[in-house]
Amino acid sequence: MSSIRYPEDSDLRRLLRFSSEDSLIWLGEHRMVLLHAGALAELRKELIESVGMEQARRILTRMGFASGLRDAELARKVRGAGDLVDAFVVGPQLHMLEGSVQVEPVRLEVNRGSKQFYGEFLWHHSWEAEAHVQTFGEVDHPVCWMQIGYASGYTTAFMGEFILFKEMECSATGAPHCRIIGRPVDEWPDADALRTYFEADSIVGRLLELHEEMEAMRRSIACRNKSPSLIGNCATFLHAYDLAVKAAPTSVTVLLLGETGVGKERFARALHDLSPRHTAPFVAVNCAALPDELIESELFGVERGAFTGAHASRAGKFERADGGTLFLDELGELPLSAQAKLLRVLQEGEIERLGDERSRKVNVRLVAATNVNLQEAVAAGRFRRDLFYRLNVYPITIPPLRERVADIPPLVEAMVARFCTLHDKRVAGVTDKAMRALKSHSWPGNVRELENVIERGVILAPHNGWIEVEHLFVGAVPQESAHASLGEDGLVASKPAAAGAPADTDLPDAVLDSGMSLDSLENELLQRAVQRANGNLSAAARLLGLTRPQLNYRLKKNT
C-alpha cells in the first residue's frame, strides 16, 4: 500500500457545481458535460474503426492532454500556496471526481525547482480499459490513451516541462489493474516513438489542413479577399461586408451607419484596402474631436495670413488624401458652414483653402460615418438636406455586437492574441464561464468595449493562466444562478451560488444542521476568502469586512 495520503477533497467538490436553472455543470470556471460512459465508448469505437488504432490513439491522447492542462490550472488556484504534494494530487483527485478512474498513489517524487519528477500510480476501474475490452476483448497492449494523455498534460502544466506518463500494465490485457509511470520525456529510451502520440496527427492533420485550405479558397471566392481586420460570420455582419466588397472597386461615396464602437473605421479601412486606391493614402478625421473654428482649415487647408496665427500655408485632409480615401467619422457633428463646402467638394471634385481664391482639384474617395440619425438631424435643421441625399447614395449599416453574439468567440480569440503580443504576455485563453459572461453582456460600447474588456483581462490574468470572469468585469462580476454541489456523501445538495441569491434554507440553521463547530466554520470562511482573493490578504480582508491585521490574527489563531 502507498504511504501517500490524499488530503480532504471538499475544496475540489465545491468546484464541481450543478445549475439546474440554466442546465450547466461547472468545474471551477470551465464548463463540463455529464456523458454516458457507453456513449464515450461508442465514440472511441467509431474512431478506431474509421481512422485506425494508431490515429485514434493520437486523437484520444491529445484530447486527454488538453483536459489535463485545464485541471492543472485549478490545482494552482486551489492549493498552489500549500504543500507541493497536496497541490499535485489535485490532478489524481479530480480525475477520480470526474469518474475516469480510481487512482492509487505508489511513489511520488516532485521538485519544481530542479525540475525532477517521478510518479507511479495504480489505476482501478478504468472506464477506458473496460470500454475497450467490452468492444474488442482482451488485447496485448495498453489502451488507456485518453487517461495517459490526461496524466501527461496535467503533470506537464504543473511542472512547466514535458512529463510523459507511460502505461506499464493495463487491465485490458488481463492485469488486475493498470500501472502508470511518469517522468521527464527525455528520460524514456523510447521517447521519440512516444512523443508522436502527443503531436498533431500526421494523416488527420494533413486532412484538416486540406479542409482548411478548401474553406479558405471558398471564403476567398465568396468574400473576395476578406480584410483580416474584420472578423465575423453572422448573417447581418456578412451582409454589411458584402455591400462593402461590392462598393470597393467603385468610387461611390459610402455612408457607414451604426452605433458607436461597432467598427466603422475598420470597415472604412477595409473599403480602402480592397479598392484600386489601396496604395494611396488613407486619411481618417474625427469631426467631433475638432473645434468648430478649426474644422474648415483642417479639412480644406489654409493659406498664410488667412487668420491670426496662420503663419504658413498648410494643406488640408482632402489634399493629403489625394488619390486615396478620406474617412470622415462623426459626420453628423459638422457645422453647417463646413457642410456647404463639403457638398461642393463632392459635386465639383475641388476644394478651396481658407484665405485662398484658387480652386484645387482633388481625387478623393469619401467614406463617411455617423451614429446620428441624419434624417432627424435634417428635420431639426442641423444637417443640410442636399448633403444628406448626396451622401446617402450607398449606406451600409453595421450591426451592433449584441446582434452578432456568435461572433464574440472569434473576436475574443483574435483580441487575446493581439494583446498578448502587445503586452508581451502569454495566457491560456478565456474560461468557459468567462466566455458565457461575455456572450450574455449587452455591450453598449460594442466591439470597442469588448476590446477594452479583453485587454484588461489579458493584463489581470496570471501568466500562462486563464482569463476568468473577475479579470474581465472588474467591480461588476455577473452573479451566478443557484447551483448544487457534491456533498461528502457524493450526493448533489442544492445551495445558493451567489450573495443575494434567494436561498431555500436559513443559513444559521444550515450551519447548525451540518454539525460544524464555530471554529471550523470560521477557519473555512477565512480560507475561502483567501482562495477567492487569489492569495491577496488585503482583498480577502475586504471580502470579510475586516482589516488586514485582524485577518492575520484570525488566520494565525486557526492554524
N, C-alpha and C positions, 0 to 999 in steps of 0.2 A: 504493500500500500504506500501511497505517496505521503511524504511529510508536509507537503504544501497544502495549506488550508485556504479555501476561498473565504474572503470577507463577506459579511452580510450584504445581500443584493437588493435591499429595499431602495437604495438610491437608484438602481437600474430599473426596478419595477415601476418607479414613479415616472421614468422617462417614457414608458410604454402607455399610451393613453388612447382610449376609445371614445369617439364622439358620435353618439347616435343621432344627434341633431343634424349634422351635415354628412354623416356616413363616411367619416375619415378615421384612420388609425395613424398615430404619430409615434415615432421613436425619437425623442428629442425634437429636433427641428425637421426631421426627414419623414416623409410620408411612407407608410408601409401598406402592404396588401396582404390580407389573410387568404391564402390559397390552399386548395386541397393538395395533399402530397401526391395523390393519384393524378391530378392534372399536371403537376410538375413532372411526374414520371412519364406521362404521355408525351409531353414536350421533349423530354430527354430522348425518348424512343424515336420520335419523329426526326430529331436532329441526327441521331446515329444512322438511321436508315436513309436519310436524304443526302447527307454530306459525308458520311463515313465516320468511323470510330475516331481517327486522329483529328479530323476537323471539328467534330463535336466536342472532343476533349479540350481543344484550344478555346472554343467559344465558351464552354461552361467554366473553364478555369479562369478566363478573363472576367466573366460575369461575377464569379465569387470574389475575385481580386478587387473589383470595383466596390462590392459590398463591404469588404474588409476595410478598405480605405476610409469609408464613411464612418464605420464604427470606431476606428482609431481616433477620429476627431472627438467623438463622445467620451472616449477614455480620458483624453487630455482635459476635457471640460469637467468631468465628474470627479476624477481622482488625481488630476495632474499635480496637485500640490502635496499629495501624501506619499506614502510608501511606494517605491518603484514597482515592486512585485504586485502590490494591491492594484496599482494603476494598470499594469499589464494584463492582469487576469480579467479585466473588464471584457476583453475580447472573448475568451472562453465562456464567461458568464453570459454575455449577450448571445453568443452562438447557441447556448443551451436555451436561453429565454425565448429565442426566435424559433425554437423547435427543430433545429437541424440535427443535433447530435448531443449525447451526454459526454462531457469532456472530463477525463480524469488526469490530473497532472502527475507526471512521473519524475521529471527533473527539469529544473528551470534555472538557467544562469544568464542574467541580463545585466549589462553595464553600458549605459548610454555614452558615458564619457569616452571609453576605449572602443566603443562600437562592437563589443563582444556579446555574442548571443549563442545560446544553445537551449533548445526546448524540446522536450519529449513528452508526448501525451498519448493516452489511450482514448479511443472513441468507442462508445457503446450506442447501439440503436441508431446507427447512421441511416437516415432516410434514403440517401443516395445508393448505398450498398443494397438496402432492401429492395429499392425500385429496380436496380439492375438485375438482381437475382430473380425477381418475380417475372421479368420480361425475357431475360436471356439465359437464366440458370447460372450455376456457379461457373466462374471463369478462373483463369490462371494469372490474372494481373489486377492491380488495384484499380478501383473505379470511382473513388470519392473525389472527383475532379473539382466540382464546384466548391467543396469544403476545403480542399487543399488550396484552391485559389483564395478563399476567404482568409485562411490562416496566414498565407504568404502576404496578402495585401494588408491585412491588419498589422502584422509584425513589421513589414517594410515601412509603413507610415509611422508606426510607433518608434522605431529605431532610427529612421532617417536614412536607411540604406537598404538595398535589396536583400531581404531574408527569404530564403526559399525553403518551404516545407516539402517533404517527400513522404509518401505513404509506404512504410516498410512492410506492414501487414495489412490485410483488408478482409473484413468478414465476408465479402463477396467471393473470396477464394476458399472459404470453409474455415478460416481462422475464427477463434472465439470473439475477437474484437479487431478493431483497426488500431494500428500504432503508427504515429507520425513523428518525424524528427525534423526540426528546423534549425538552420544555421546560415551564415552568410553564403551567398550563391557561389563565390569563388572557392569555398572550402569543399564543394561537392566535386568529385572527379568527373562526373558526367554532366557538369554544369551547362555546357554548350547544348546538349540534347534537351535538358530540362527547360532551359531558358526559352526555347521556341514556343512552349505552351503559354507563355505569358506575353508573347509578342503578337502583333497583328497577323492574323492568319493569311498565309501567302495566297491560297486559292480564293478563299472567300474575300480577302482583301482586294484582290485584283477584280473580282466580280463587282464589288462595291465601288471600286474606282471607276470601272467601266460604266456602271449605272450612273454615278455622279457626273461623268463626262457627258453621257447622253442627256441627263437632266439639264446640264449647263448649256448644251447645244440647243435643247428645246427652249430654254428660257431666253437664250440669246436671239433665237428666231422670233419668239413671241414678243420679247421686250426690246429688241434691238439695242444690245449693249447697255443694259441697265446700269445706271450710275451706282457705284459701290457705296456712296454716301446715303442712298435711300434704301431703307430696309422695310419690307412689309409684303405680305401676301394676302391680306384681306381684300375682299371684292371692292370695297369703296376706295381703298388706297390704290389698288391696281387700276381702277377706272381713272383716278386722277393722274396716275403716272402715264397711262396710255394716252391721255389727252396731251400731256407734256411732250411725249415722244412724237406725236403727230405734228405738234407745233414747232418742234426744234429745228427742222430743216428750213422753215419759212422765216420771214421777217415780221410776222404778225405780232402786234403788241399784246402781251399776255397779262391778265389781271388775276393774281392769286388771292383767293379768299379763304378765310378760316380764322379760328380763334388764335389768340396769342400763344406762341410756343409750339405750334403744330409742325413747324419746319418749312416755312415759306421760303426762307433764304436758301435752304438746301435744294428745294425744287427749282429755284431760280438758277442756282449753280449747275444743276443737272441740265436744265434747258440750254445753258451756255455750253457746257461740255459736250452735249450731243449735237450742237449746231455747227455749221461751217465756220462760225466765228470763234471756235474754241481756242485758237492760237492767239487771238487778240485779247485785250484787257477785259476783265470782269470787275466792274466798279459798283460797290454797294453803298447806299446812302440811307441812313435812318432819318427821315424827315422830322420825326417827333423830337429828335435829340438836338436839332439846330434851332437857335433863336430866330424869331421871325425876321429880324433885321439883317440876318446873315444868310438866309436861305437862298435868295436870288444870286448873291455873289458866289456862294458855294456851288450852286448848280450851273450857272451860266458864265461865271468868271467875272473879273473886274479889271478895269483899266486904271492905270496910275492916276491919282488925283480925283477919282470919281467921288470919293467922300473922305472925310477926315480919317487919317490912318492908312489910307490906300497908298502906300509909298512905292509900290511896284505893280506892274501888270501881272495878272495871275489867271491861268486857265481854270475853268470850272470842271465839274464832274463830267459834263457832256463831252467836252473836248478830250478829257483824259480817257474816256471810254470809246473814242472814235474808232470805228471798225469792229468794236466788240459789243458788250452788253452792259447796260446800266440798270441796276436794280434799285428801285425806289420803294423802300419799306415804309410802312405807316403813311401811305399817300394821303389818307383822309385828314391828316394834320396840316397839310399845306395851306398857307394863307391864300386868299382869293387872288391877290396880285401875282403870286407865283404860279397859280393855276392858269392864269391867262397866258403867261409866257410859255408854260409847258404845252398848252394847246397849240400855240404857234409852231413850236418845235416839231410836234407830231404831224402837223399839217404841211409844213414847208420844208422840214428837214434842215433848218438852220437856226442859229442862236445869235444873240447879241450880248456881248459883255456889258456889264454895268458901266456906264460912262462912255460907251463907245457907240459910234453911229454905223459902224460896218457890220454887215451880216457875215457869219462864218458857216459854211456848210459842214454838217456832221452826219456821219453814217453810223447811227447807233440803234441797236435793238433794245427797246424798252420793255422791262418786266416790272410791273407794279404790284404792290401787295398792301392789303389793309385788313384789319379786323373790325373796321367800322362799317355799318350798313350804309353804303353810299346813296342808296335810293332815299333813305330817311334824311341823310345829310343834304341831298338835293332839295327835298321838300322843305327843309328847315332853312335853306338859303346859305348853307355853309360850304356847299360844293357846287361847282358850275355844272349845269345840265349838259352843255355841249361837250365838256371834257369827259363827263361820265359816259356818254354814248360813244365817244372816241376810244375810251379805254376798255369798254365792256364788249369789245368785239369777240374776245376769246377768253372767257372766265374759266378758271379752274378752282373748284372748291376742294380744299384738303380736309379730310375728316379729322375730328378730334380723337385723341388717344383712347378715350372711353368707348368709342365706337369700333375700335380695332384691337380688342383685348388679346386676340390670338397672336398679334404681332409683338406683344410685350416680351415673350421669351427670347426671340432672336435679337430684338433691340437690346435687351439686357446683356445677352452674351457678347454682342459687339462692343457695348459700352464698358463692360468689365475688362475686356481685353485691352481696350484703348486706355482706360485709366490705370490699369496695372503697368502698362508701358510708360505712361506719363509720370507715374509716381514711383517707378522702379520697385514694384512690389508684386508678389505672386499670391493669389488667393485661389482656393479650390473651386469657387463658384458660389452660386446662390442656393441656399437650402430650399427644400420643397415648401416649407411653411412660409418663408420669406417670399418666394415666388407667388404663392397663393395670395399673400397680403398685397403684393404689387398688382396682381390682376384684379383684386376687389377694390382698390383705391379709385377714387373718382377722377383724379388727375386734372384739376382745374388749370394747371400750368402746362399740361400736355407733355410733349416729348422733352421740352426744355426742363420741366420739373423732374421728369424721370432721370435725365442726365445728372441733375444736381443730387438726387437721392442716391443714385448708383455711385457717383464719385465719393460721396460721404461714406457709403458702405464699404468701398474699397479701402478707404483711409482707416476706418474704425475696425475693420475685421482683422483678426490675428494673422500674422504672416503664415502662409500656406494653409490657413484655416478657411472656414466657410463664412459667407456673408449671411448674418441672421437678421431676424425682424428688427431687433433693437438697434442694429447698426444702421438700418435704413430710416426708420421712423423715430428719430430721437425725440423723446418727450411726448410722443403720441403713438405708442405701440398699440396696434389693434388688439382688442380684447378677444380672448378665445371663448368659444361656446362651452357649455357644460360638457364634461367628459367623464370617463370612467377609467380607473387604473387597476392593475393587478394587485390583489392583496397577498399576504404571506401564504395564504392557503391556495393561491393560484386562481381564485375566483375573481371575477370582474365586479368591482364595487364602485357605484356612482359617487361623484363628488363634484362640486363646482370647480371650474378650471381657473377662474379669474376673480379678483377682488371686485365686488359689486355685482357679481352674478347671483341670481336667486338660488338659494340652497333649500333642499328639502329637509335637511337635518340641522338642528340648532348646533352651533359649533361647540359650546361648552358641553352639551350632552354627548356629542360625538367623542370628545376627548375622554370624558368620564367612562363612557361605554367601552372605549378601547383598552382601558386598564393601564394606560401610560402614566408614569409618575410625572410630577410637576418638573423635576429636574431634567428628566428625559425630554419632555416637551420643550423646555427652554433650550436645551442643547440642540435638539433637532431644528428648532426655529432659527437659532443662530447660524448653524451650519448651512441651512437652506439659503439664508440671506447672503452669506459669503459666496456660495455657489452661484446664485443668481447675479451677483455683482462681479463675477469672474475674478474673485480673489481681492477685489478692491475694498479694503476695510472701511474706508470713508463712505463709499457708496452703500455698503451693507449697513452701516450705522444709520444712514439717512432712511433706508427702507424700513428700519425698525423704530425710527423716531428717537434714536439715541445719539449721544456724542461719540466720537472715536474713542476717547479714554474709557467711557462707560462700556463700549463693546469689547475693548481689550480686556477689561476687568472680568466681564462675564465669560469671555472665552477662556481665560486662564482658570477661572473658578470651576469651569465644567470639564477641564482636562485632567 
